Amino acid sequence: MSDTTNLPASKRLEIIRTKGRPTARDYIPLIFDDFFEMHGDRLYGDDGAIMGGVAYFRGLPVTVIAQVKGRNLEENQACNFGMPHPEGYRKALRLAHQAEKFHRPIICLVDTSGAFCGVEAEKRGQGEAIARSIMEFMEVKTPVISIIMGEGGSGGALAMCVGDELAMLENAIYSVISPRGFASILWKDASRENEAADIMHITAHDLVDLKVCDYIIEESEGGAHTDPELTAENISDYIFAALKRNLQKGLDEMLNGRYNRFRAIGQVQNDLS
């Protein structure tokens, strides 16, 4: 694989938005065995933007929770273009608590430009659903491994990135707001999206330096779409190593480590001059 350390975020945006880039529906059968999908939040309905269920990973029972993007217009309409509704986050929490009950590790596959911000989603408690997801994932009593597969946008991604480790595919991005939203607010010009991306420090390499991301997973040459099976193999190897690191921890060590991991994120500059 060629060295892509210095590839700007705008170029990575092009790669992760390439038509044919693998989605969670492609990766799950390549990485997990006997995946059994579960539906609904037991409150309102089922959200196609988040899928989840139980599976085996190299013989170990796990819970898989994934944000879903479509590969064509029909699939994108079914999954709301990868923008979850509140019932999606509540479904994710339901599965997380089920995993906690049965002592199954949780694997979160994250890929969203952001949570859906439509009126109906807000009426059903979008902000509360995201906040509760962040709060309860912080305290779930089983290992949580999150992997950003492409876009990790705003609270929509953060709701599923609170865990013991966070990894990113090498061309993935992770940010408090999408580059388009950044450009719209700062410059009142959404067309400057690429310019915004290049100054936001949102690539995997940036976030490792900032201690937000723990590991970078290599993609196949030119991007994951060129060889999905090789990229899936790299993801699988990372998950195996991550579970080995985290399953040996005691409960107190795991929860304290998770808490301290987030407390340590960020850079503080004191300049009183």
Salt bridges, closest charged atoms under 4 A:
ASP26 OD1 - ARG71 NH1 2.54
GLU37 OE2 - HIS39 ND1 3.89
ASP46 OD2 - HIS39 ND1 2.92
ASP46 OD1 - LYS91 NZ 2.75
ASP47 OD1 - HIS85 ND1 3.58
GLU75 OE1 - ARG71 NE 3.01
GLU87 OE2 - ARG124 NH2 2.91
GLU100 OE1 - HIS97 ND1 3.42
ASP111 OD1 - LYS69 NZ 3.37
GLU120 OE2 - LYS123 NZ 3.71
GLU128 OE1 - ARG90 NH2 3.00
GLU128 OE2 - ARG132 NE 2.70
GLU136 OE1 - HIS97 NE2 2.57
GLU136 OE2 - ARG132 NH1 3.01
GLU151 OE2 - ARG17 NH2 3.15
GLU151 OE1 - LYS69 NZ 2.61
ASP164 OD2 - ARG258 NH2 2.98
GLU165 OE2 - ARG245 NE 2.78
GLU193 OE2 - ARG17 NH1 2.87
GLU193 OE1 - ARG180 NH2 3.23
GLU195 OE1 - ARG192 NE 2.91
ASP206 OD1 - HIS201 ND1 3.94
ASP214 OD2 - ARG261 NE 2.96
GLU219 OE2 - ARG21 NH2 2.93
ASP237 OD1 - ARG58 NH2 2.91
